[in-house]
Amino acid sequence: MKDLHHTAMSDLWAHWKLAYGKMYATEELESTKYATFTANYLFILNWNADVEATSTVGLNQFADMTTEEFSA
């Protein structure tokens, strides 16, 4: 099941990068951004699953940014 989850996330990541024209200068930076993207996606899933939430959130061009990066 872990491999299926990894494949699904990798596919989502690839489609998201294509949709927003994202490219990274190094493999290390891409790996860091992928980890941030994954964490943000899990946050989105949890937020949208909360029956008490009064709004929904989704992926956008900032999904590879940490809260600190976005705030700056």
C-alpha positions in Angstrom: 0.0 0.0 0.0 2.9 2.4 0.8 4.1 2.1 -2.8 0.7 2.9 -4.2 0.5 6.0 -1.9 4.0 7.0 -3.0 3.1 6.6 -6.7 -0.1 8.6 -6.2 1.7 11.4 -4.5 4.5 11.4 -7.1 1.9 11.6 -9.9 0.0 14.4 -8.1 3.4 16.2 -7.6 4.3 15.8 -11.3 0.9 17.1 -12.4 1.0 20.0 -10.0 4.5 21.1 -11.1 3.4 21.0 -14.7 0.2 22.9 -14.0 2.1 25.7 -12.3 5.3 25.6 -14.3 7.4 24.7 -11.3 11.1 23.7 -11.8 13.8 23.5 -9.2 17.5 24.2 -9.6 18.8 21.1 -7.7 17.5 17.7 -6.8 18.0 18.6 -3.1 15.7 21.6 -3.5 13.1 19.6 -5.3 13.2 16.9 -2.6 12.7 19.6 0.1 9.8 21.2 -1.9 8.2 17.7 -2.5 8.3 17.1 1.3 6.6 20.5 1.9 4.1 19.8 -0.8 3.3 16.4 0.7 2.8 18.0 4.2 0.6 20.7 2.8 -1.5 18.2 0.9 -2.0 16.1 4.0 -3.0 19.4 5.8 -5.5 20.0 3.0 -7.0 16.5 3.3 -7.4 16.8 7.1 -8.8 20.3 6.9 -11.4 19.3 4.3 -12.3 16.2 6.2 -13.2 18.2 9.4 -17.0 18.3 9.5 -16.8 21.4 11.6 -14.8 23.4 9.1 -16.6 26.3 7.6 -14.4 26.4 4.5 -12.4 24.2 2.3 -8.8 24.6 1.1 -7.0 23.2 -2.0 -3.8 23.0 -3.9 -2.6 26.2 -5.5 0.7 27.7 -6.8 1.9 28.1 -3.2 1.6 24.4 -2.2 5.4 23.9 -2.2 6.0 26.7 0.3 6.2 26.5 4.0 4.2 28.9 6.2 7.3 30.9 6.7 8.1 31.2 3.0 4.5 32.1 2.2 4.5 34.8 5.0 7.6 36.4 3.7 
